[in-house]
Amino acid sequence: MLDITLSSDRTKLCNGASRRDFLQVGSLGLCGVSLASVLRQEAQAAESKGAASTARAKSVILVYLSGGLTHHDSFDMKPEAPAEIRGKYSPIASNVSGIQVCELLPKMAGCMDKVALVRSGAHNNDHHETATNWVLSGRFGSPFGDYPAIGAVAAHELGFNGVLPPYMAIPRNPSFTWELGRSAFLGGRYESFRTGDPNAENFGVKDVAVANRDSTRDDRRKTFLSTIDQLSDKVRGNDQLATYDEFRGRAAEMILSPQAQSAFAIEKEDIKLRDRYGRNTFGQSCLMARRLVEGGVRFVTVNYGGWDHHGKIFEACDKKLPEFDLGYSALIEDLAARGMLKDTLVACFGEFGRTPLINKDAGRDHWGPAASLLFAGAGVQPGKVIGATDKQGAHVTTRPYAPADVCYTILDSLGVDPHVSLMTPDGRAIDALEEGELMTPLFS
């Protein structure tokens, strides 16, 4: 696996490790190296399996709140609890009778009639990497990602819909000490494509830009692909550099495709709409996600990290909750206005919630037993609250949902059999999920 560090910035987490910015050599800028190598198996998967006729969603957007959203201070507030539990924020009424959210989420309060709120996400792990791999794959394993993320499973089963990769991450996968949400034993053919930061000045995915295109550059790219073709002959069997032959043409198409150019051309969006999403990485990532599903991408992860607040949680949330409020509500409303919400499933969650008791550093610690999740679109019945926690927000009292249930529901919405058999490199068959069931209250 080849990775390029994009930034020298480091954001320290509770374990002292840094969250690094990665761009795998799976970007379109080097798609002669990686994209050509992913194409044959994905095309075969799409040809032989395809989407089931029961699919409710054409695409999934997963807004992943890396670090763990504080449910007490967002969507499961406990105003009657003691101050050391309820925190400093007050609840406000939403546009759905009986549903209250944090006062820092006024835009979300205005669109709760378009989403379903699940207050009963639950598991028993408080470790970032282990919990993240669990909630993104639906299977419990080690911190190192033993099982493929559901985005990779979706790519494996559904393949391409157009020229864009079926599994993409904005700006990149979740990362603590290493990248998470990976393809595991499915291999590099089903890793996510990382777009980078769409809020960056002069954003553009290398070699997929509308401006300054000329035949000389295109010829150079084709020559580069030919050179990589020759290299591949020398490294047969390498997962990153295998299976080029007839699918090399697809990689070239992706470099030169107007569809790819258009999908990444976020600067063509109306200025007012970009402002509505928020001129920050999260807001522009949500807007980019909408553009990618318009372009046929099956599974998009929007990674919005920085929720690991062991200290000074309210100082942090004073900044982060308004960013989330603006970007997520804009995504839901924009999809709805374009008629896309009916066949796009939008899910939002992190790896766990936060502790009921505010600690000595004015923060909240990791808490697996309770978390809030949001779902919208693709048949989800909006304006509902599903599940509940106790008076302290510590434990689920009604309709607990485990990571396997969430992943089952997402795969099922795409028409992918959650128990589909996946083959490991050594020939063993492993089900995508070994347990889990549909979260039926979301759809009824």
TORBALUM-900192 format. One record per residue (C-alpha): residue in three letters; z, x, y; residue number from 0; chain. Coordinates in nm, 3 decimals, decimal comma. Example, Ala and Ser with C-alpha at 12.3 -4.5 7.8 and 13.67 -1.06 7.14 Angstrom:
# residues 2
r|up|east|north|k|c
ALA|0,780|1,230|-0,450|0|A
SER|0,714|1,367|-0,106|1|A
***
This chain:
# residues 444
r|up|east|north|k|c
MET|0,000|0,000|0,000|0|A
LEU|-0,104|0,144|0,335|1|A
ASP|0,080|0,040|0,651|2|A
ILE|0,036|0,141|1,011|3|A
THR|0,336|0,123|1,243|4|A
LEU|0,228|-0,070|1,552|5|A
SER|0,527|-0,008|1,774|6|A
SER|0,808|0,236|1,814|7|A
ASP|1,044|-0,045|1,916|8|A
ARG|1,326|-0,116|1,676|9|A
THR|1,540|-0,428|1,658|10|A
LYS|1,860|-0,356|1,473|11|A
LEU|1,989|-0,608|1,223|12|A
CYS|2,339|-0,663|1,095|13|A
ASN|2,289|-0,407|0,818|14|A
GLY|2,190|-0,140|1,069|15|A
ALA|1,829|-0,133|0,954|16|A
SER|1,535|-0,180|1,189|17|A
ARG|1,276|-0,455|1,190|18|A
ARG|0,948|-0,266|1,192|19|A
ASP|0,610|-0,387|1,306|20|A
PHE|0,352|-0,343|1,037|21|A
LEU|-0,019|-0,382|1,020|22|A
GLN|-0,128|-0,335|0,662|23|A
VAL|-0,469|-0,185|0,607|24|A
GLY|-0,566|-0,543|0,530|25|A
SER|-0,670|-0,613|0,887|26|A
LEU|-1,022|-0,711|0,971|27|A
GLY|-1,045|-0,382|1,154|28|A
LEU|-1,049|-0,210|0,815|29|A
CYS|-1,175|-0,498|0,609|30|A
GLY|-1,422|-0,274|0,432|31|A
VAL|-1,111|-0,118|0,277|32|A
SER|-0,905|-0,425|0,196|33|A
LEU|-1,092|-0,749|0,245|34|A
ALA|-1,375|-0,660|0,015|35|A
SER|-1,112|-0,575|-0,243|36|A
VAL|-0,952|-0,918|-0,229|37|A
LEU|-1,259|-1,133|-0,247|38|A
ARG|-1,371|-1,154|-0,607|39|A
GLN|-1,048|-1,293|-0,755|40|A
GLU|-0,995|-1,536|-0,469|41|A
ALA|-1,346|-1,671|-0,503|42|A
GLN|-1,300|-1,704|-0,878|43|A
ALA|-0,972|-1,888|-0,823|44|A
ALA|-1,134|-2,132|-0,583|45|A
GLU|-1,429|-2,185|-0,817|46|A
SER|-1,228|-2,240|-1,132|47|A
LYS|-0,926|-2,425|-0,995|48|A
GLY|-0,980|-2,557|-0,645|49|A
ALA|-0,750|-2,800|-0,471|50|A
ALA|-0,617|-3,092|-0,669|51|A
SER|-0,738|-3,438|-0,570|52|A
THR|-0,379|-3,533|-0,483|53|A
ALA|-0,356|-3,284|-0,197|54|A
ARG|-0,199|-3,429|0,117|55|A
ALA|-0,256|-3,119|0,327|56|A
LYS|-0,559|-2,904|0,392|57|A
SER|-0,339|-2,634|0,543|58|A
VAL|0,024|-2,536|0,589|59|A
ILE|0,186|-2,378|0,893|60|A
LEU|0,525|-2,231|0,813|61|A
VAL|0,734|-2,144|1,118|62|A
TYR|0,980|-1,897|0,974|63|A
LEU|1,302|-1,837|1,171|64|A
SER|1,382|-1,493|1,038|65|A
GLY|1,750|-1,402|1,056|66|A
GLY|1,884|-1,754|1,008|67|A
LEU|1,888|-2,033|1,269|68|A
THR|2,233|-2,156|1,372|69|A
HIS|2,228|-2,520|1,262|70|A
HIS|2,551|-2,598|1,451|71|A
ASP|2,380|-2,510|1,778|72|A
SER|2,044|-2,675|1,720|73|A
PHE|1,986|-2,969|1,484|74|A
ASP|2,320|-3,037|1,314|75|A
MET|2,571|-3,032|1,595|76|A
LYS|2,935|-3,122|1,538|77|A
PRO|3,065|-3,239|1,878|78|A
GLU|3,386|-3,376|1,727|79|A
ALA|3,479|-3,048|1,556|80|A
PRO|3,724|-2,798|1,709|81|A
ALA|3,582|-2,567|1,977|82|A
GLU|3,573|-2,268|1,740|83|A
ILE|3,325|-2,466|1,527|84|A
ARG|3,129|-2,685|1,766|85|A
GLY|3,041|-2,405|2,009|86|A
LYS|2,954|-2,439|2,377|87|A
TYR|2,648|-2,663|2,368|88|A
SER|2,641|-3,041|2,400|89|A
PRO|2,410|-3,274|2,206|90|A
ILE|2,146|-3,483|2,380|91|A
ALA|1,972|-3,798|2,261|92|A
SER|1,621|-3,768|2,123|93|A
ASN|1,341|-4,024|2,136|94|A
VAL|1,456|-4,151|1,796|95|A
SER|1,765|-4,370|1,797|96|A
GLY|2,061|-4,195|1,638|97|A
ILE|1,911|-3,845|1,632|98|A
GLN|2,070|-3,589|1,861|99|A
VAL|1,974|-3,226|1,915|100|A
CYS|2,105|-2,938|2,124|101|A
GLU|2,079|-2,969|2,502|102|A
LEU|1,860|-2,656|2,504|103|A
LEU|1,594|-2,842|2,303|104|A
PRO|1,473|-3,112|2,545|105|A
LYS|1,107|-3,083|2,441|106|A
MET|1,205|-3,120|2,078|107|A
ALA|1,417|-3,420|2,173|108|A
GLY|1,097|-3,573|2,304|109|A
CYS|0,900|-3,527|1,981|110|A
MET|1,153|-3,604|1,708|111|A
ASP|0,946|-3,915|1,642|112|A
LYS|0,682|-3,682|1,498|113|A
VAL|0,902|-3,475|1,264|114|A
ALA|1,147|-3,525|0,980|115|A
LEU|1,478|-3,340|1,003|116|A
VAL|1,642|-3,219|0,682|117|A
ARG|2,006|-3,123|0,733|118|A
SER|2,073|-3,033|0,372|119|A
GLY|1,902|-2,708|0,288|120|A
ALA|2,139|-2,523|0,056|121|A
HIS|2,171|-2,219|-0,168|122|A
ASN|2,436|-1,961|-0,247|123|A
ASN|2,303|-1,632|-0,113|124|A
ASP|2,396|-1,470|0,219|125|A
HIS|2,182|-1,154|0,199|126|A
HIS|1,877|-1,137|0,427|127|A
GLU|1,619|-0,987|0,196|128|A
THR|1,729|-1,168|-0,119|129|A
ALA|1,754|-1,505|0,054|130|A
THR|1,424|-1,460|0,237|131|A
ASN|1,235|-1,379|-0,081|132|A
TRP|1,404|-1,680|-0,244|133|A
VAL|1,316|-1,935|0,024|134|A
LEU|0,960|-1,801|0,059|135|A
SER|0,886|-1,794|-0,314|136|A
GLY|1,114|-2,062|-0,459|137|A
ARG|1,236|-1,821|-0,726|138|A
PHE|1,552|-1,615|-0,716|139|A
GLY|1,509|-1,243|-0,770|140|A
SER|1,605|-0,910|-0,626|141|A
PRO|1,581|-0,819|-0,256|142|A
PHE|1,254|-0,642|-0,332|143|A
GLY|1,040|-0,952|-0,388|144|A
ASP|0,990|-0,996|-0,760|145|A
TYR|0,789|-1,316|-0,718|146|A
PRO|0,492|-1,402|-0,496|147|A
ALA|0,549|-1,599|-0,179|148|A
ILE|0,403|-1,948|-0,185|149|A
GLY|0,147|-1,841|0,074|150|A
ALA|0,013|-1,588|-0,176|151|A
VAL|0,020|-1,851|-0,452|152|A
ALA|-0,177|-2,086|-0,229|153|A
ALA|-0,433|-1,811|-0,162|154|A
HIS|-0,458|-1,739|-0,534|155|A
GLU|-0,514|-2,102|-0,625|156|A
LEU|-0,723|-2,229|-0,332|157|A
GLY|-0,925|-1,927|-0,224|158|A
PHE|-1,137|-1,920|0,088|159|A
ASN|-1,237|-2,216|0,303|160|A
GLY|-1,497|-2,041|0,516|161|A
VAL|-1,486|-1,671|0,596|162|A
LEU|-1,127|-1,633|0,715|163|A
PRO|-0,858|-1,511|0,472|164|A
PRO|-0,665|-1,800|0,314|165|A
TYR|-0,318|-1,649|0,381|166|A
MET|-0,231|-1,515|0,725|167|A
ALA|0,083|-1,409|0,911|168|A
ILE|0,141|-1,410|1,287|169|A
PRO|0,222|-1,158|1,421|170|A
ARG|0,323|-1,015|1,082|171|A
ASN|0,536|-1,093|0,776|172|A
PRO|0,915|-1,120|0,805|173|A
SER|1,063|-0,772|0,800|174|A
PHE|1,414|-0,634|0,781|175|A
THR|1,417|-0,301|0,603|176|A
TRP|1,076|-0,377|0,448|177|A
GLU|0,817|-0,653|0,456|178|A
LEU|0,902|-0,980|0,286|179|A
GLY|0,701|-1,281|0,177|180|A
ARG|0,460|-1,061|-0,016|181|A
SER|0,223|-1,129|-0,303|182|A
ALA|0,435|-0,936|-0,559|183|A
PHE|0,263|-0,907|-0,897|184|A
LEU|-0,044|-1,100|-0,775|185|A
GLY|-0,141|-0,777|-0,602|186|A
GLY|-0,305|-0,679|-0,276|187|A
ARG|-0,585|-0,932|-0,317|188|A
TYR|-0,344|-1,206|-0,211|189|A
GLU|-0,141|-1,034|0,058|190|A
SER|-0,131|-1,196|0,399|191|A
PHE|-0,362|-1,088|0,678|192|A
ARG|-0,151|-0,987|0,981|193|A
THR|-0,295|-1,077|1,318|194|A
GLY|-0,067|-0,876|1,546|195|A
ASP|0,084|-1,019|1,864|196|A
PRO|-0,142|-1,282|2,026|197|A
ASN|0,066|-1,258|2,344|198|A
ALA|-0,021|-0,891|2,388|199|A
GLU|-0,236|-0,794|2,683|200|A
ASN|-0,603|-0,789|2,585|201|A
PHE|-0,516|-0,920|2,238|202|A
GLY|-0,791|-0,887|1,985|203|A
VAL|-0,813|-0,817|1,617|204|A
LYS|-0,996|-0,488|1,583|205|A
ASP|-1,368|-0,525|1,511|206|A
VAL|-1,350|-0,905|1,541|207|A
ALA|-1,400|-0,943|1,912|208|A
VAL|-1,648|-1,159|2,098|209|A
ALA|-1,691|-0,923|2,390|210|A
ASN|-1,889|-0,600|2,393|211|A
ARG|-2,072|-0,673|2,070|212|A
ASP|-2,396|-0,483|2,020|213|A
SER|-2,626|-0,399|1,733|214|A
THR|-2,525|-0,032|1,737|215|A
ARG|-2,158|-0,119|1,672|216|A
ASP|-2,256|-0,366|1,403|217|A
ASP|-2,474|-0,105|1,234|218|A
ARG|-2,182|0,141|1,242|219|A
ARG|-1,959|-0,116|1,076|220|A
LYS|-2,214|-0,175|0,804|221|A
THR|-2,239|0,202|0,752|222|A
PHE|-1,859|0,215|0,727|223|A
LEU|-1,868|-0,054|0,460|224|A
SER|-2,126|0,146|0,268|225|A
THR|-1,907|0,456|0,287|226|A
ILE|-1,609|0,262|0,156|227|A
ASP|-1,831|0,130|-0,123|228|A
GLN|-1,891|0,487|-0,234|229|A
LEU|-1,521|0,563|-0,214|230|A
SER|-1,442|0,265|-0,433|231|A
ASP|-1,655|0,407|-0,713|232|A
LYS|-1,412|0,697|-0,730|233|A
VAL|-1,095|0,490|-0,744|234|A
ARG|-1,173|0,216|-0,992|235|A
GLY|-0,859|0,039|-1,106|236|A
ASN|-0,671|0,081|-0,778|237|A
ASP|-0,553|-0,263|-0,667|238|A
GLN|-0,625|-0,192|-0,302|239|A
LEU|-0,972|-0,046|-0,353|240|A
ALA|-1,117|-0,234|-0,647|241|A
THR|-1,378|-0,507|-0,708|242|A
TYR|-1,619|-0,454|-0,421|243|A
ASP|-1,975|-0,496|-0,564|244|A
GLU|-2,123|-0,837|-0,475|245|A
PHE|-1,824|-0,936|-0,263|246|A
ARG|-1,880|-0,652|-0,020|247|A
GLY|-2,117|-0,890|0,157|248|A
ARG|-1,829|-1,129|0,225|249|A
ALA|-1,629|-0,853|0,391|250|A
ALA|-1,923|-0,770|0,615|251|A
GLU|-1,960|-1,139|0,697|252|A
MET|-1,598|-1,154|0,803|253|A
ILE|-1,643|-0,861|1,039|254|A
LEU|-1,953|-1,009|1,199|255|A
SER|-1,880|-1,380|1,165|256|A
PRO|-1,880|-1,600|1,477|257|A
GLN|-1,619|-1,812|1,297|258|A
ALA|-1,378|-1,518|1,280|259|A
GLN|-1,456|-1,423|1,638|260|A
SER|-1,389|-1,777|1,756|261|A
ALA|-1,064|-1,818|1,563|262|A
PHE|-0,905|-1,514|1,727|263|A
ALA|-1,038|-1,581|2,078|264|A
ILE|-0,712|-1,726|2,208|265|A
GLU|-0,813|-1,633|2,563|266|A
LYS|-1,063|-1,919|2,553|267|A
GLU|-0,783|-2,176|2,541|268|A
ASP|-0,710|-2,373|2,855|269|A
ILE|-0,459|-2,190|3,076|270|A
LYS|-0,239|-2,498|3,105|271|A
LEU|-0,224|-2,536|2,728|272|A
ARG|-0,130|-2,171|2,683|273|A
ASP|0,144|-2,221|2,940|274|A
ARG|0,263|-2,531|2,753|275|A
TYR|0,311|-2,327|2,437|276|A
GLY|0,498|-2,058|2,630|277|A
ARG|0,374|-1,720|2,746|278|A
ASN|0,566|-1,526|2,486|279|A
THR|0,498|-1,400|2,136|280|A
PHE|0,635|-1,710|1,964|281|A
GLY|0,453|-1,960|2,181|282|A
GLN|0,119|-1,785|2,154|283|A
SER|0,174|-1,736|1,780|284|A
CYS|0,208|-2,114|1,740|285|A
LEU|-0,113|-2,163|1,936|286|A
MET|-0,290|-1,902|1,723|287|A
ALA|-0,168|-2,083|1,409|288|A
ARG|-0,334|-2,402|1,529|289|A
ARG|-0,659|-2,212|1,589|290|A
LEU|-0,648|-2,055|1,243|291|A
VAL|-0,600|-2,381|1,055|292|A
GLU|-0,887|-2,522|1,261|293|A
GLY|-1,088|-2,231|1,120|294|A
GLY|-1,000|-2,323|0,762|295|A
VAL|-0,705|-2,094|0,687|296|A
ARG|-0,495|-2,249|0,410|297|A
PHE|-0,153|-2,100|0,480|298|A
VAL|-0,025|-1,951|0,804|299|A
THR|0,322|-1,803|0,850|300|A
VAL|0,445|-1,782|1,208|301|A
ASN|0,729|-1,532|1,193|302|A
TYR|0,981|-1,585|1,473|303|A
GLY|1,265|-1,344|1,409|304|A
GLY|1,579|-1,246|1,594|305|A
TRP|1,819|-1,520|1,482|306|A
ASP|2,076|-1,288|1,322|307|A
HIS|2,353|-1,341|1,578|308|A
HIS|2,678|-1,194|1,450|309|A
GLY|2,790|-1,140|1,807|310|A
LYS|2,732|-1,310|2,143|311|A
ILE|2,540|-1,590|1,978|312|A
PHE|2,537|-1,811|2,285|313|A
GLU|2,396|-1,540|2,508|314|A
ALA|2,115|-1,496|2,257|315|A
CYS|2,053|-1,867|2,207|316|A
ASP|2,041|-1,925|2,581|317|A
LYS|1,712|-1,732|2,563|318|A
LYS|1,580|-1,807|2,216|319|A
LEU|1,634|-2,181|2,188|320|A
PRO|1,424|-2,261|2,499|321|A
GLU|1,143|-2,040|2,362|322|A
PHE|1,158|-2,221|2,029|323|A
ASP|1,176|-2,558|2,203|324|A
LEU|0,861|-2,496|2,403|325|A
GLY|0,648|-2,339|2,130|326|A
TYR|0,735|-2,560|1,835|327|A
SER|0,714|-2,888|2,028|328|A
ALA|0,378|-2,782|2,173|329|A
LEU|0,246|-2,708|1,825|330|A
ILE|0,348|-3,049|1,692|331|A
GLU|0,214|-3,237|1,994|332|A
ASP|-0,110|-3,039|2,006|333|A
LEU|-0,182|-3,095|1,637|334|A
ALA|-0,108|-3,465|1,679|335|A
ALA|-0,332|-3,499|1,986|336|A
ARG|-0,622|-3,336|1,798|337|A
GLY|-0,578|-3,554|1,490|338|A
MET|-0,487|-3,248|1,285|339|A
LEU|-0,130|-3,340|1,201|340|A
LYS|-0,244|-3,587|0,939|341|A
ASP|-0,368|-3,310|0,711|342|A
THR|-0,162|-3,010|0,828|343|A
LEU|0,189|-2,969|0,690|344|A
VAL|0,418|-2,795|0,938|345|A
ALA|0,744|-2,664|0,793|346|A
CYS|1,018|-2,478|0,979|347|A
PHE|1,321|-2,297|0,836|348|A
GLY|1,492|-1,962|0,796|349|A
GLU|1,665|-1,792|0,507|350|A
PHE|2,000|-1,963|0,566|351|A
GLY|2,224|-2,123|0,830|352|A
ARG|2,521|-1,971|1,010|353|A
THR|2,895|-1,993|0,948|354|A
PRO|3,087|-2,289|1,090|355|A
LEU|3,357|-2,068|1,239|356|A
ILE|3,268|-1,859|1,542|357|A
ASN|3,386|-1,505|1,468|358|A
LYS|3,584|-1,258|1,678|359|A
ASP|3,262|-1,123|1,831|360|A
ALA|3,155|-1,468|1,953|361|A
GLY|2,892|-1,488|1,681|362|A
ARG|2,824|-1,671|1,358|363|A
ASP|2,766|-1,494|1,026|364|A
HIS|2,530|-1,561|0,734|365|A
TRP|2,579|-1,895|0,558|366|A
GLY|2,373|-2,003|0,255|367|A
PRO|2,547|-2,335|0,174|368|A
ALA|2,398|-2,529|0,468|369|A
ALA|2,087|-2,511|0,687|370|A
SER|1,857|-2,738|0,885|371|A
LEU|1,482|-2,764|0,815|372|A
LEU|1,197|-2,942|0,991|373|A
PHE|0,883|-3,095|0,841|374|A
ALA|0,588|-3,272|1,001|375|A
GLY|0,240|-3,392|0,914|376|A
ALA|0,045|-3,440|0,591|377|A
GLY|0,218|-3,763|0,492|378|A
VAL|0,569|-3,671|0,608|379|A
GLN|0,738|-3,982|0,742|380|A
PRO|0,844|-3,892|1,097|381|A
GLY|1,161|-3,983|1,282|382|A
LYS|1,382|-3,945|0,975|383|A
VAL|1,703|-3,755|0,908|384|A
ILE|1,743|-3,655|0,545|385|A
GLY|2,068|-3,520|0,402|386|A
ALA|2,395|-3,443|0,574|387|A
THR|2,671|-3,185|0,597|388|A
ASP|3,047|-3,232|0,625|389|A
LYS|3,241|-3,256|0,952|390|A
GLN|3,242|-2,878|0,992|391|A
GLY|2,876|-2,830|0,900|392|A
ALA|2,990|-2,608|0,616|393|A
HIS|2,866|-2,783|0,304|394|A
VAL|2,598|-3,035|0,216|395|A
THR|2,737|-3,376|0,129|396|A
THR|2,413|-3,572|0,080|397|A
ARG|2,077|-3,480|-0,078|398|A
PRO|2,103|-3,101|-0,112|399|A
TYR|1,767|-2,923|-0,132|400|A
ALA|1,733|-2,579|-0,286|401|A
PRO|1,459|-2,325|-0,207|402|A
ALA|1,269|-2,430|-0,519|403|A
ASP|1,254|-2,791|-0,393|404|A
VAL|1,116|-2,682|-0,057|405|A
CYS|0,853|-2,457|-0,214|406|A
TYR|0,765|-2,722|-0,472|407|A
THR|0,704|-2,971|-0,193|408|A
ILE|0,485|-2,733|0,007|409|A
LEU|0,270|-2,633|-0,292|410|A
ASP|0,242|-2,994|-0,406|411|A
SER|0,127|-3,096|-0,057|412|A
LEU|-0,160|-2,847|-0,087|413|A
GLY|-0,256|-2,989|-0,424|414|A
VAL|-0,136|-2,676|-0,604|415|A
ASP|0,054|-2,732|-0,929|416|A
PRO|0,401|-2,584|-0,859|417|A
HIS|0,424|-2,484|-1,223|418|A
VAL|0,082|-2,320|-1,239|419|A
SER|0,080|-2,022|-1,472|420|A
LEU|0,027|-1,686|-1,300|421|A
MET|-0,060|-1,372|-1,491|422|A
THR|0,118|-1,043|-1,432|423|A
PRO|-0,076|-0,715|-1,457|424|A
ASP|0,070|-0,656|-1,803|425|A
GLY|-0,058|-0,992|-1,928|426|A
ARG|0,259|-1,200|-1,909|427|A
ALA|0,232|-1,562|-1,791|428|A
ILE|0,488|-1,666|-1,526|429|A
ASP|0,505|-2,007|-1,366|430|A
ALA|0,483|-2,011|-0,987|431|A
LEU|0,810|-2,208|-0,995|432|A
GLU|1,046|-2,246|-1,288|433|A
GLU|1,241|-2,531|-1,128|434|A
GLY|1,237|-2,758|-0,824|435|A
GLU|1,118|-3,110|-0,751|436|A
LEU|0,937|-3,299|-0,479|437|A
MET|1,144|-3,388|-0,173|438|A
THR|1,039|-3,752|-0,204|439|A
PRO|1,238|-3,887|0,095|440|A
LEU|1,002|-3,691|0,319|441|A
PHE|0,714|-3,913|0,214|442|A
SER|0,874|-4,254|0,169|443|A
***
